[in-house]
Amino acid sequence: MRHCLALDLHDDPDLIAQYEAHHRDVWPDVLAHLRARGVRELEIFRLGTRLVMVMDTDDAVFDAEAMADAERGHPRLREWETLMWRFQKPTPWTPAGQKWTPMMPIFRLSDTDEAPGVQPER
């Protein structure tokens, strides 16, 4: 399954640079946690202060609630999340107490009826 989530960064160029530096050298415990919980691929994109995370998961393994519980129970993962929260803030649409917020899909090319490579008549 593909998940798309949003989060904001504090509008501070130094903090943004630090955040990006941390993501060039993510802690091994964090990477192992993601992989063990069924995250097959994860990408984070930035435009200004807006972050978008695209995460592909193995549905047979991935469980968002179990993943969150595991994070709360692991000191090194809690330390990473505390560090990241120095740079991050919720979007204006994020419910209270939530961090990364799921985005609503509104279009998928593969869901259209048109056959691949066929040009519609004009």
C-alpha positions in Angstrom: 0.0 0.0 0.0 1.1 3.6 -0.6 0.7 6.2 2.1 1.2 9.9 1.5 1.5 12.1 4.6 2.2 15.8 5.2 4.0 17.7 7.9 5.5 21.2 8.2 8.9 22.4 9.2 9.6 25.5 11.3 10.4 28.4 8.9 14.1 28.7 9.8 16.7 28.0 7.2 19.3 26.8 9.8 16.8 24.3 11.3 15.7 23.1 7.8 19.4 22.5 6.9 19.9 20.6 10.1 16.8 18.5 9.4 18.0 17.6 5.9 21.4 16.8 7.3 19.9 14.3 9.8 18.1 12.7 6.9 21.3 12.1 5.0 22.5 10.1 8.0 19.4 8.4 9.5 20.2 6.4 12.6 20.5 2.6 12.0 17.9 1.9 14.7 15.4 4.1 12.9 16.1 2.4 9.5 15.8 -1.1 11.1 12.5 -0.2 12.8 11.0 1.0 9.5 12.1 -2.2 7.6 11.0 -4.5 10.4 7.5 -2.9 10.5 6.9 -3.5 6.7 8.0 -0.2 5.2 9.4 -1.2 1.8 10.2 2.4 0.6 10.0 5.8 2.1 10.7 9.1 0.5 10.4 12.6 2.0 9.9 15.6 -0.3 10.2 19.3 0.7 8.7 22.5 -0.8 9.6 25.4 1.4 8.5 24.3 4.8 6.0 21.7 3.7 7.1 18.0 3.8 5.4 15.2 2.0 6.2 11.6 2.9 5.5 8.8 0.4 5.7 5.4 2.1 5.2 2.0 0.4 4.3 -0.8 2.8 3.9 -4.5 2.9 0.3 -4.9 3.9 1.0 -8.3 5.4 3.3 -6.7 7.9 2.6 -3.0 8.2 0.3 -1.8 11.0 0.5 1.9 11.8 -0.7 1.5 15.4 1.7 -1.3 16.2 4.5 0.8 14.6 3.6 3.7 16.8 3.5 1.5 19.9 6.9 0.1 19.1 8.3 3.6 18.7 7.0 4.6 22.1 8.6 1.5 23.7 12.1 2.0 22.2 14.3 4.6 23.8 16.4 5.3 20.7 13.3 5.8 18.5 11.8 8.1 21.1 15.1 10.1 21.0 14.9 10.4 17.2 11.3 11.5 17.3 12.1 14.1 20.0 15.0 15.4 17.9 12.9 15.6 14.8 10.1 17.5 16.6 12.6 20.3 17.1 12.4 20.9 13.4 8.8 19.9 12.7 5.3 21.2 13.4 1.8 20.1 12.5 0.2 21.4 9.3 -2.8 23.8 9.8 -5.1 20.8 9.1 -3.4 18.3 11.5 -5.6 17.0 14.3 -4.4 17.7 17.8 -1.9 15.2 19.1 -1.0 14.0 15.6 2.3 14.5 13.7 2.5 13.2 10.1 -1.0 13.6 8.6 -2.4 11.4 5.9 -3.2 13.2 2.7 -6.4 12.3 0.7 -5.8 10.9 -2.8 -7.8 12.7 -5.4 -6.4 11.3 -8.7 -4.6 8.2 -10.0 -3.8 7.9 -13.7 -4.0 4.1 -13.5 -7.6 4.4 -12.4 -8.7 6.0 -15.6 -10.5 4.0 -18.3 -8.3 5.1 -21.2 -6.0 2.4 -22.5 -2.3 3.1 -22.2 -0.8 4.9 -25.2 -4.2 5.8 -26.7 -4.8 9.5 -27.5 -8.3 10.7 -27.1 -9.9 12.3 -30.2 -10.1 16.1 -30.2 
